[in-house]
């Protein structure tokens, strides 16, 4: 729905990671960019550095022989804001950006949420035609009659023309950001179109979950080996919920992943807690709270409800939980080798190997392997490590000792006993 992107870059900070992200989004959308170099009133401001740094992202401003307009402004001092408006009008004229206000309204959903007192609230951008109070419209798989139109200041409007963002009430459900809306002639037609789209949406979801192709069977087998963290997520607006789900999905690996059981906008309800309890999942609330019934149900069923107001904190916590689900890395450290010189059969202890340590050290409590003709024939633990008649913790290279294996007695002269330590290292994403 964007026609022109205004890329705001601080003159003292120049290109930051979020600037690069914005440039990539603008390029992917294929829309022209106007660079607004802000904070030129600050002592450390260096607009020329911004222009130079933009070259590495293939943005060449007009003053450096390119086609991208750049305007130096100060939002704080309101310096040259007229110049920025002129640049926008010039770009709009070049693109011939025009819309017919005298036709049926069409546009897109920018954001949506569920308001406790007002029901479904959607922020929409009118792209063609004029949207009027009382119009019947279809928005994605939802429909309704426009009961109220508010502008960005919260003032009530009777109609909204092209390029105007408005907040509307009257939809029967919460649409998704990016859904297209169109005004239709009757409620019957609106209901018919919305039902058809909802049915198609359900069929598509069902088709994804079912199927018996070889690829799907292999995927299901692979899924069975992945540890899953189930979650129920509720947020204040649809956009926040989508951003959270998208960020959590990026944390998935071949070993662990997040499984989102349900998402929605609005307060955490009793049914959310019941769903979470059935699947052993916590409920995540972003800028929303649980109602009284939900809190009581959570206490009864032992469901954890976590509240967040910052996405980064939420992501970091879930990342920590997923890291804890990762199997620890097993690292093996070689300690030493001992050669069996003779095998003794002692009635009280069974077979004991008389050995000489030929490399490194042999340590009590460490793991050992019995190697015969280059092949490992047993792996286990030492039950005894003696030097003469004394129990010892460690025997260094060159010294002789007596060893016996726990629950294993197939020992022969010439066998090599390899001693090694096993360390478990906690992994993180």
Secondary structure as the mmCIF struct_conf table of DSSP 4:
data_model
#
loop_
_struct_conf.conf_type_id
_struct_conf.id
_struct_conf.beg_label_comp_id
_struct_conf.beg_label_asym_id
_struct_conf.beg_label_seq_id
_struct_conf.end_label_comp_id
_struct_conf.end_label_asym_id
_struct_conf.end_label_seq_id
BEND BEND1 UNK A 3 UNK A 3
STRN STRN1 UNK A 4 UNK A 10
TURN_TY1_P TURN_TY1_P1 UNK A 11 UNK A 13
BEND BEND2 UNK A 15 UNK A 15
HELX_RH_AL_P HELX_RH_AL_P1 UNK A 17 UNK A 29
TURN_TY1_P TURN_TY1_P2 UNK A 30 UNK A 30
STRN STRN2 UNK A 32 UNK A 38
TURN_TY1_P TURN_TY1_P3 UNK A 40 UNK A 41
BEND BEND3 UNK A 42 UNK A 42
TURN_TY1_P TURN_TY1_P4 UNK A 43 UNK A 44
HELX_RH_AL_P HELX_RH_AL_P2 UNK A 47 UNK A 54
HELX_RH_3T_P HELX_RH_3T_P1 UNK A 55 UNK A 57
TURN_TY1_P TURN_TY1_P5 UNK A 58 UNK A 58
STRN STRN3 UNK A 61 UNK A 61
HELX_RH_3T_P HELX_RH_3T_P2 UNK A 62 UNK A 64
TURN_TY1_P TURN_TY1_P6 UNK A 65 UNK A 65
BEND BEND4 UNK A 66 UNK A 67
STRN STRN4 UNK A 68 UNK A 68
STRN STRN5 UNK A 69 UNK A 72
STRN STRN6 UNK A 74 UNK A 74
TURN_TY1_P TURN_TY1_P7 UNK A 75 UNK A 78
STRN STRN7 UNK A 79 UNK A 79
TURN_TY1_P TURN_TY1_P8 UNK A 80 UNK A 80
HELX_RH_AL_P HELX_RH_AL_P3 UNK A 81 UNK A 95
TURN_TY1_P TURN_TY1_P9 UNK A 96 UNK A 96
BEND BEND5 UNK A 101 UNK A 103
STRN STRN8 UNK A 106 UNK A 115
TURN_TY1_P TURN_TY1_P10 UNK A 116 UNK A 118
STRN STRN9 UNK A 119 UNK A 128
BEND BEND6 UNK A 129 UNK A 129
STRN STRN10 UNK A 131 UNK A 132
TURN_TY1_P TURN_TY1_P11 UNK A 133 UNK A 134
STRN STRN11 UNK A 136 UNK A 139
TURN_TY1_P TURN_TY1_P12 UNK A 140 UNK A 141
STRN STRN12 UNK A 142 UNK A 150
TURN_TY1_P TURN_TY1_P13 UNK A 152 UNK A 153
BEND BEND7 UNK A 154 UNK A 154
STRN STRN13 UNK A 156 UNK A 157
BEND BEND8 UNK A 158 UNK A 158
STRN STRN14 UNK A 159 UNK A 160
TURN_TY1_P TURN_TY1_P14 UNK A 162 UNK A 163
STRN STRN15 UNK A 164 UNK A 171
BEND BEND9 UNK A 172 UNK A 173
HELX_LH_PP_P HELX_LH_PP_P1 UNK A 175 UNK A 176
TURN_TY1_P TURN_TY1_P15 UNK A 177 UNK A 178
STRN STRN16 UNK A 180 UNK A 184
BEND BEND10 UNK A 185 UNK A 185
HELX_RH_AL_P HELX_RH_AL_P4 UNK A 187 UNK A 209
HELX_RH_AL_P HELX_RH_AL_P5 UNK A 214 UNK A 224
TURN_TY1_P TURN_TY1_P16 UNK A 225 UNK A 225
BEND BEND11 UNK A 226 UNK A 226
STRN STRN17 UNK A 227 UNK A 235
BEND BEND12 UNK A 236 UNK A 236
STRN STRN18 UNK A 237 UNK A 237
HELX_RH_AL_P HELX_RH_AL_P6 UNK A 238 UNK A 249
TURN_TY1_P TURN_TY1_P17 UNK A 250 UNK A 251
BEND BEND13 UNK A 254 UNK A 255
STRN STRN19 UNK A 256 UNK A 265
BEND BEND14 UNK A 266 UNK A 267
STRN STRN20 UNK A 268 UNK A 268
HELX_LH_PP_P HELX_LH_PP_P2 UNK A 269 UNK A 269
HELX_RH_AL_P HELX_RH_AL_P7 UNK A 270 UNK A 279
TURN_TY1_P TURN_TY1_P18 UNK A 280 UNK A 280
STRN STRN21 UNK A 282 UNK A 286
BEND BEND15 UNK A 287 UNK A 287
STRN STRN22 UNK A 290 UNK A 290
HELX_RH_AL_P HELX_RH_AL_P8 UNK A 292 UNK A 301
TURN_TY1_P TURN_TY1_P19 UNK A 302 UNK A 302
STRN STRN23 UNK A 305 UNK A 308
BEND BEND16 UNK A 309 UNK A 309
HELX_RH_AL_P HELX_RH_AL_P9 UNK A 311 UNK A 325
BEND BEND17 UNK A 326 UNK A 326
HELX_LH_PP_P HELX_LH_PP_P3 UNK A 327 UNK A 328
STRN STRN24 UNK A 329 UNK A 346
TURN_TY1_P TURN_TY1_P20 UNK A 347 UNK A 349
STRN STRN25 UNK A 350 UNK A 363
TURN_TY1_P TURN_TY1_P21 UNK A 364 UNK A 365
BEND BEND18 UNK A 366 UNK A 366
STRN STRN26 UNK A 367 UNK A 372
TURN_TY1_P TURN_TY1_P22 UNK A 373 UNK A 374
STRN STRN27 UNK A 375 UNK A 387
TURN_TY1_P TURN_TY1_P23 UNK A 388 UNK A 389
STRN STRN28 UNK A 390 UNK A 391
BEND BEND19 UNK A 393 UNK A 393
STRN STRN29 UNK A 394 UNK A 396
TURN_TY1_P TURN_TY1_P24 UNK A 397 UNK A 398
STRN STRN30 UNK A 400 UNK A 405
TURN_TY1_P TURN_TY1_P25 UNK A 406 UNK A 407
STRN STRN31 UNK A 408 UNK A 408
TURN_TY1_P TURN_TY1_P26 UNK A 413 UNK A 414
STRN STRN32 UNK A 416 UNK A 425
#
